[in-house]
């Protein structure tokens, strides 16, 4: 077993003396089969022939991860590959593959977000090429999420990439609005509702419509049978005034009432009046109590008187004529 372990060391010693190199990497069989860590082959022995130190390297690009007892102050730029041996020599050094950058993948998502502070916009998904700044609380459409913690967004008719840590969803932003007590409207001035976003500190105002006038009746004139009525109303806030008119109510007919009693030779009178205002709506004459009108009676009396006079005259004339006749015979 000791012979198997001494043989690699002897080969390394000869190789170092021939090629004048000061650092050699060789695989340590105790690590077992080669493995890959972060894209780099591991499991090497680092041997410095100047100091005689030999130790294992887990990852040539991270010497600080070497096991206890290893020298960890080796230059970062130190080659992970042993120098080629001089012609005719046999080398047991191994070549360490160049590190590979991890692939950045993008997961397609769709949503609206807002950054809580100004964020830098990059043109590449590595986040190295700055192309602008996205202002805080700007509504942003997110179309993808990268495996290294960036959001892909729509930016200047193209894609941009931003750090997703400062973003909140649109729903979270909308839910953060809180309303203060509203300022009520009057009939001459609009009221408003002031809201504040507890996340961003933004405020916004919503204007309220004008309120109705506060009218009060200050004067009332009732309608009559013949005249319209009205009421006057005035706003107690702004003094605006308007009137409501009411049509006349019309007369209310009462019963017939005799106002002048009829007599023997004179007519009486009856009237129908409005029960509200007393206006005489209609009137009618009442016949006299004597059946013959006074004028007719006068005519009759006159005619009768004339007839009597004529009769008397005729009698007188007849009597005179007889008297004369007797005288003549005698």
C-alpha positions in Angstrom: 0.0 0.0 0.0 2.9 2.4 0.9 4.4 1.7 -2.5 1.2 2.7 -4.3 1.2 6.0 -2.4 4.9 6.8 -3.0 4.7 6.3 -6.7 2.5 9.3 -7.5 4.7 11.5 -5.2 7.9 10.3 -6.9 6.4 11.1 -10.3 5.4 14.6 -9.2 8.9 15.3 -7.8 10.5 14.3 -11.1 8.0 16.2 -13.1 8.6 19.4 -11.0 12.4 19.1 -11.2 12.3 18.8 -15.0 9.8 21.6 -15.7 10.8 24.1 -12.9 7.2 24.7 -11.9 6.2 25.7 -8.4 2.6 24.5 -8.2 1.1 21.2 -9.4 -2.5 20.0 -9.4 -3.1 16.3 -9.4 -6.2 14.2 -8.7 -6.4 12.7 -5.2 -7.8 9.2 -5.5 -9.2 9.5 -1.9 -11.8 11.9 -3.3 -13.3 9.1 -5.3 -14.7 9.6 -8.8 -14.6 13.2 -10.2 -17.6 15.4 -9.4 -18.9 18.7 -10.5 -19.6 21.6 -8.2 -20.9 24.9 -9.7 -19.8 23.7 -13.1 -16.2 23.0 -12.1 -14.4 19.7 -11.7 -13.3 19.0 -8.1 -11.2 16.6 -6.2 -7.6 17.8 -6.8 -4.4 17.8 -4.7 -2.4 21.0 -4.7 1.3 20.5 -4.0 3.9 23.2 -3.7 7.3 21.7 -4.2 9.0 24.8 -2.8 7.4 24.5 0.7 6.6 20.8 0.4 3.0 21.5 1.4 0.3 19.2 0.0 -3.5 19.7 0.6 -6.8 19.1 -1.2 -8.7 21.8 -3.1 -12.5 21.4 -3.2 -13.0 24.3 -5.7 -10.1 25.9 -7.4 -12.0 29.2 -7.7 -12.8 29.4 -4.0 -9.6 28.7 -2.0 -11.3 29.9 1.2 -13.4 26.7 1.1 -10.4 24.5 1.4 -10.4 22.1 4.4 -8.7 23.0 7.7 -4.9 23.0 7.4 -4.9 24.2 3.8 -3.1 27.4 2.8 -5.9 29.8 1.8 -3.9 32.8 0.7 -3.1 31.5 -2.8 -3.5 34.2 -5.5 -7.0 34.2 -7.1 -5.5 34.4 -10.5 -3.4 31.3 -10.0 -3.8 28.8 -12.8 -5.8 25.8 -12.0 -3.9 23.8 -14.6 -0.4 22.5 -14.1 2.3 23.8 -16.5 3.0 21.5 -19.4 6.1 19.3 -18.7 9.2 19.6 -20.8 9.6 17.5 -23.8 10.1 13.8 -23.1 8.6 13.9 -19.6 5.3 12.3 -18.6 2.9 14.6 -16.7 0.2 13.5 -14.3 -1.2 17.0 -13.9 -5.0 17.5 -14.8 -6.7 20.3 -16.6 -9.4 22.2 -14.7 -12.4 23.2 -16.9 -13.3 26.9 -17.1 -16.2 27.9 -14.8 -19.6 28.0 -16.4 -22.0 30.8 -15.6 -25.4 29.4 -14.5 -28.1 29.8 -17.1 -30.8 32.4 -16.3 -34.3 31.2 -17.0 -37.5 33.2 -17.3 -40.9 32.1 -16.0 -43.8 33.7 -17.9 -46.2 35.5 -15.6 -48.7 38.3 -16.1 -49.7 40.9 -13.6 -49.7 44.6 -12.6 -47.2 45.8 -10.0 -45.9 49.0 -8.6 -42.4 49.7 -7.2 -42.2 51.2 -3.7 -39.1 53.2 -4.6 -37.3 54.4 -7.7 -35.7 51.3 -9.4 -33.1 50.9 -12.1 -34.1 49.4 -15.4 -31.7 47.1 -17.1 -31.8 45.9 -20.8 -30.5 42.4 -20.0 -31.7 39.7 -17.6 -28.3 39.7 -15.8 -29.0 43.2 -14.6 -25.7 44.8 -15.8 -26.7 47.3 -18.5 -28.7 50.2 -17.1 -31.1 51.9 -19.5 -33.3 54.0 -17.3 -35.2 54.5 -14.0 -38.7 53.5 -13.1 -40.3 56.1 -10.7 -41.8 54.9 -7.5 -45.4 53.8 -7.6 -45.6 53.7 -11.3 -48.1 51.2 -12.6 -46.1 48.5 -14.3 -47.0 45.5 -16.4 -44.9 42.5 -15.5 -44.6 39.8 -18.1 -41.9 37.4 -16.6 -39.7 36.6 -13.7 -36.1 35.5 -14.0 -34.3 32.9 -11.9 -32.0 35.5 -10.5 -34.7 37.6 -8.9 -35.6 40.2 -11.6 -39.0 41.1 -13.1 -39.3 41.4 -16.9 -41.5 44.5 -17.7 -42.7 46.4 -20.7 -40.4 49.4 -21.1 -40.1 51.8 -23.9 -41.8 49.5 -26.5 -39.4 46.7 -25.4 -38.5 44.6 -22.4 -36.7 45.8 -19.3 -35.5 44.1 -16.2 -35.9 45.4 -12.6 -35.2 44.1 -9.1 -38.5 42.6 -7.9 -37.8 43.0 -4.2 -39.3 46.5 -4.1 -42.5 45.7 -6.0 -46.0 45.3 -4.5 -49.0 44.0 -6.4 -51.7 46.3 -7.8 -54.2 44.8 -5.4 -52.0 45.5 -2.4 -51.6 49.1 -3.7 -55.4 49.6 -4.2 -56.2 48.0 -0.8 -53.9 50.5 0.9 -56.2 53.5 0.1 -58.0 54.9 3.2 -60.7 57.6 3.2 -60.8 60.5 5.6 -64.1 62.0 6.8 -65.8 63.6 3.7 -66.3 67.3 3.4 -70.0 67.7 2.6 -71.3 69.7 -0.3 -73.6 72.7 -0.1 -75.8 74.2 -2.8 -73.1 76.6 -3.9 -69.8 74.6 -3.2 -68.7 71.1 -4.1 -67.7 68.8 -1.2 -64.9 66.3 -1.5 -63.6 63.0 -0.2 -59.8 62.9 0.6 -58.1 59.5 0.5 -54.5 58.6 1.4 -52.5 55.5 0.4 -50.8 54.0 3.5 -48.1 52.5 1.4 -47.1 55.3 -0.9 -48.3 58.3 1.1 -50.1 59.6 -2.0 -53.4 61.5 -1.6 -56.3 61.9 -4.0 -59.5 63.8 -3.9 -63.0 62.9 -5.2 -65.3 65.8 -5.8 -68.9 65.4 -4.6 -71.9 66.8 -6.5 -73.6 70.0 -5.3 -76.2 69.5 -2.6 -79.9 70.6 -3.1 -81.1 74.0 -1.9 -82.5 74.2 1.6 -85.8 76.0 0.7 -88.1 77.3 3.4 -91.6 78.9 2.9 -91.3 82.6 3.8 -94.7 83.9 2.5 -98.1 82.3 1.6 -101.0 83.9 -0.2 -104.1 81.7 -0.4 -106.0 81.6 -3.6 -109.5 83.1 -3.8 -112.6 82.4 -5.9 -111.2 84.7 -8.7 -107.5 85.2 -7.9 -104.5 82.8 -7.9 -102.6 82.2 -4.8 -98.8 81.6 -4.3 -96.1 80.7 -1.8 -92.6 82.2 -1.7 -89.7 79.9 -0.8 -86.1 81.0 0.0 -82.9 78.9 0.4 -81.6 79.3 3.9 -78.0 78.7 2.6 -77.6 80.9 -0.4 -80.8 83.0 -0.4 -82.1 81.8 -3.8 -85.9 82.4 -4.1 -88.7 81.0 -6.2 -92.5 81.0 -6.1 -95.2 78.3 -6.4 -98.5 79.5 -7.7 -101.9 78.0 -7.0 -105.0 78.5 -9.3 -108.1 80.3 -8.1 -110.6 77.9 -6.5 -113.8 79.3 -8.2 -117.1 80.3 -6.7 -119.2 78.0 -4.5 -122.9 78.4 -5.4 -125.2 78.8 -2.4 -129.0 78.5 -2.2 -131.6 80.9 -3.6 -132.4 83.7 -1.1 -135.3 86.2 -1.4 -134.0 89.6 -1.0 -137.1 91.6 -1.9 -140.5 90.3 -1.1 -143.2 90.7 -3.8 -146.2 93.0 -3.3 -149.6 93.4 -4.9 -148.4 95.6 -7.7 -144.5 95.2 -7.4 -142.2 92.3 -8.1 -139.9 90.7 -5.5 -136.3 89.5 -6.0 -134.3 86.4 -5.2 -130.5 85.8 -5.5 -128.0 83.0 -5.5 -124.6 84.0 -4.0 -121.1 82.4 -3.6 -120.8 80.9 -0.1 -117.1 81.9 0.0 -117.0 85.5 -1.2 -120.7 86.5 -1.3 -120.6 87.4 -5.0 -124.1 87.4 -6.5 -123.9 84.7 -9.1 -127.6 85.1 -10.4 -130.8 86.8 -9.5 -134.5 86.3 -10.5 -137.6 88.5 -10.1 -140.6 87.4 -8.1 -144.1 88.1 -9.6 -146.4 90.6 -7.8 -149.1 89.1 -5.7 -152.1 90.8 -7.6 -152.9 88.8 -10.7 -153.4 91.9 -12.9 -150.6 94.1 -13.5 -151.0 97.7 -12.3 -150.8 99.1 -15.8 -153.4 96.8 -17.1 -155.6 97.7 -14.2 -155.2 101.4 -14.9 -156.1 100.9 -18.5 -159.1 98.9 -17.6 -160.1 101.6 -15.1 -159.5 104.3 -17.6 -161.5 102.5 -20.2 -164.3 101.9 -17.8 -164.3 105.5 -16.7 -164.5 106.7 -20.3 -167.3 104.3 -21.0 -169.3 105.6 -18.0 -168.7 109.2 -19.1 -169.8 108.4 -22.6 -172.8 106.5 -21.3 -173.7 109.5 -19.1 -173.3 111.9 -21.9 -175.5 109.8 -24.1 -178.1 109.6 -21.5 -178.0 113.3 -21.0 -178.3 113.9 -24.6 -181.1 111.5 -24.9 -182.9 113.2 -22.1 -182.5 116.7 -23.5 -183.7 115.6 -26.9 -186.9 114.1 -25.3 -187.4 117.3 -23.4 -187.2 119.4 -26.5 -189.6 117.1 -28.3 -192.2 117.6 -25.6 -191.9 121.3 -25.7 -192.4 121.3 -29.4 -195.6 119.4 -29.1 -197.0 121.4 -26.5 
